[in-house]
C-alpha cells in the first residue's frame, strides 16, 4: 500500500500539506528583481548582498555591493535576482493561494559567510 510521508515542516506533515493542493492546478512563474535600492542606517559602509527567503529556501544575487556612508546600496538592472515560484489555485477560487517571501539584505562578513541586516 501507499505509506504517507511522516516528515514534518513547521508542525504539518507532508501528507497534510499535499491535501491543501487536492483539486488545484499548479502554475509556474519566473520572477526577476532588478534595479533594487536599499536604504537603511544598518548597512552604512558595509559590503552587502541581496537574497530572497521562503522558509528554509533562499537564493539571491551573485553580486555584492558596497553601500555608501549614508546607508544606500544599489543593485543595477544587470544584477538581477531570479525567483521561480509554483502557485496553486482551484477553478472555483480564481485567485492563487498566497506564498510569502522575504527580501533580505545581508552583510558579507567573509567569503561565503553572511549576516542578515534587514529583511
Backbone torsions as a table, in degrees:
resi	resn	phi	psi	omega
1	UNK	NA	176.9	179.5
2	UNK	-89.2	128.3	178.7
3	UNK	-107.5	119.6	179.7
4	UNK	-69.3	151.4	176.7
5	UNK	-65.4	148.1	178.0
6	UNK	-112.6	1.0	177.9
7	UNK	-62.9	135.7	-179.7
8	UNK	-111.4	148.6	174.4
9	UNK	-131.4	113.8	-179.0
10	UNK	55.3	42.3	174.1
11	UNK	83.5	-1.8	-179.8
12	UNK	-112.8	134.8	177.2
13	UNK	-75.6	155.9	178.7
14	UNK	-62.9	-34.3	178.5
15	UNK	-63.1	-42.8	178.1
16	UNK	-67.1	-39.6	-180.0
17	UNK	-60.3	-41.7	-179.1
18	UNK	-71.3	-20.9	176.6
19	UNK	-65.1	-29.1	178.3
20	UNK	-66.5	-18.2	-177.6
21	UNK	-98.0	-5.9	-178.1
22	UNK	-60.7	129.6	179.5
23	UNK	78.0	9.3	-179.1
24	UNK	-111.9	149.3	177.1
25	UNK	-96.7	141.8	177.5
26	UNK	-99.9	143.8	176.4
27	UNK	-135.7	130.7	179.5
28	UNK	-95.8	136.8	178.2
29	UNK	-125.9	145.4	173.1
30	UNK	-115.8	121.2	178.8
31	UNK	-110.4	151.1	176.2
32	UNK	-134.6	125.4	174.9
33	UNK	-100.8	131.5	177.3
34	UNK	-145.3	164.7	-178.6
35	UNK	53.1	57.1	-177.8
36	UNK	-99.0	138.8	176.6
37	UNK	-127.8	129.4	177.1
38	UNK	-116.6	132.6	179.3
39	UNK	-129.9	117.6	178.3
40	UNK	-166.7	145.4	-179.0
41	UNK	-65.8	-23.0	-178.8
42	UNK	-68.4	-18.2	-177.1
43	UNK	-105.3	6.8	-176.7
44	UNK	-51.5	118.8	174.5
45	UNK	66.6	18.0	-177.1
46	UNK	-107.1	153.8	173.7
47	UNK	-81.9	117.6	-172.9
48	UNK	-127.0	159.9	175.7
49	UNK	-134.3	160.2	-176.3
50	UNK	-113.9	136.8	177.1
51	UNK	-148.4	159.3	173.9
52	UNK	-103.3	151.7	-178.6
53	UNK	-138.4	132.8	171.6
54	UNK	-142.1	103.8	-176.1
55	UNK	62.7	-124.3	-179.9
56	UNK	-91.7	-3.3	-179.8
57	UNK	-91.3	144.4	175.7
58	UNK	-157.9	163.1	176.9
59	UNK	-162.9	172.8	-179.2
60	UNK	-172.1	-167.0	178.0
61	UNK	-76.8	158.4	177.9
62	UNK	-98.6	2.7	-178.2
63	UNK	-113.5	131.7	173.7
64	UNK	-92.7	147.1	-177.5
65	UNK	-126.8	137.0	175.1
66	UNK	-88.4	118.8	-178.4
67	UNK	-76.9	157.7	-178.4
68	UNK	-78.2	165.2	178.7
69	UNK	-61.0	-20.6	178.1
70	UNK	-93.9	11.7	173.6
71	UNK	82.5	36.8	-179.6
72	UNK	-118.8	125.3	176.2
73	UNK	-122.7	132.7	-176.7
74	UNK	-126.7	125.4	172.5
75	UNK	-104.2	124.7	-175.3
76	UNK	-76.7	176.4	179.3
77	UNK	-61.3	-26.3	179.2
78	UNK	-75.9	-17.4	-178.0
79	UNK	-96.1	58.9	-174.9
80	UNK	-73.9	153.3	174.8
81	UNK	-120.6	116.7	-177.5
82	UNK	-93.0	146.5	-179.0
83	UNK	-144.9	116.8	176.3
84	UNK	-97.7	131.2	-174.8
85	UNK	-133.9	135.5	170.9
86	UNK	-105.4	119.8	179.7
87	UNK	-111.0	150.2	-176.9
88	UNK	-120.6	144.5	174.4
89	UNK	-154.5	151.8	175.0
90	UNK	-93.9	156.4	178.7
91	UNK	-62.2	-34.6	-177.5
92	UNK	-71.2	-37.1	-174.6
93	UNK	-73.4	-40.1	-178.3
94	UNK	82.4	-41.7	179.9
95	UNK	-92.5	152.6	177.3
96	UNK	-77.8	150.8	173.0
97	UNK	-65.1	145.3	-177.3
98	UNK	-75.6	145.0	169.7
99	UNK	-133.5	132.7	-177.7
100	UNK	-102.8	130.4	176.1
101	UNK	-124.0	150.2	174.9
102	UNK	-117.6	146.5	171.8
103	UNK	-105.4	128.2	-176.6
104	UNK	-121.3	145.9	171.6
105	UNK	-107.8	119.9	-177.7
106	UNK	-112.3	143.0	172.3
107	UNK	-84.7	134.7	174.8
108	UNK	-87.4	108.0	-176.5
109	UNK	-87.9	-28.5	172.4
110	UNK	-167.2	170.9	-176.4
111	UNK	-54.2	119.5	178.0
112	UNK	83.1	-0.7	-179.3
113	UNK	-124.8	129.3	-179.8
114	UNK	-131.8	160.8	174.5
115	UNK	-131.7	131.0	-179.3
116	UNK	-71.6	127.5	178.6
117	UNK	-101.2	-36.3	-177.4
118	UNK	-154.6	145.8	174.6
119	UNK	-152.6	NA	NA
